[in-house]
Every structure is written in C-alpha cells, then in structure tokens.
C-alpha cells in the first residue's frame, strides 16, 4: 500500500515534467533560386551549341568512314580447318626433327 501511495505522489510531477518539454518543430525556409548572370548564360549556350556542332561533325565523319571501309572477304581456302591442318603439320614436322 505504501508503494502505491508513493507512486501516486510521484505521478503528478512526472506528468508535469513531460508537459513542459519544448515543442520541437523543424521549419525550413525554401532554398533561394540561384541567379545566373546573363553573360554566363550566353557563354554556356554558346558552348553547348559548339559541342553539338562538333558532335554532329564527328558523327558525319564516322558515317563516311564506316561506308568507305568494306570488310575484306576471307579467302575460302584459308578456313579454320585448313589453317589448323597447316599448324598441325608444322608442329608434327618440328617434333620429328628433334
């Protein structure tokens, strides 16, 4: 019974202490919008346009090279079986000569 009375007498200060906590709300202001000077904006646009022109020129050059370079047809008499046979014969001749 004494424990119950002690608990009841301690309860109101604990409840009051919890009520006295400060309100912890976080408030954030919106980030400021960055202002870009007009001369920087113009130079950036100029750089982007120059890069686009260079990329298009490179793509055209690559297309021309791709069209002009033709695959060299392989010789039918030098297939994998033929070259493997030649290598095997050369290896066998080398081993015999030892």
TAKADA-V929322 format. One line per field, one symbol per residue. burial: I if it has 9 or more other C-alpha atoms within 8 Angstrom, else O. A space follows every 50 residues. Layout:
burial=???
//
This chain:
burial=OOOOOOOOOOOOOOOOOOOOOOOOOOOOOOOOOOOOOOOOIOOOOOOOOO OOOOOOOOOOOOOOOOOOOOOOOOOOOIOOOIIOOOOOOOOOOOOOOO
//
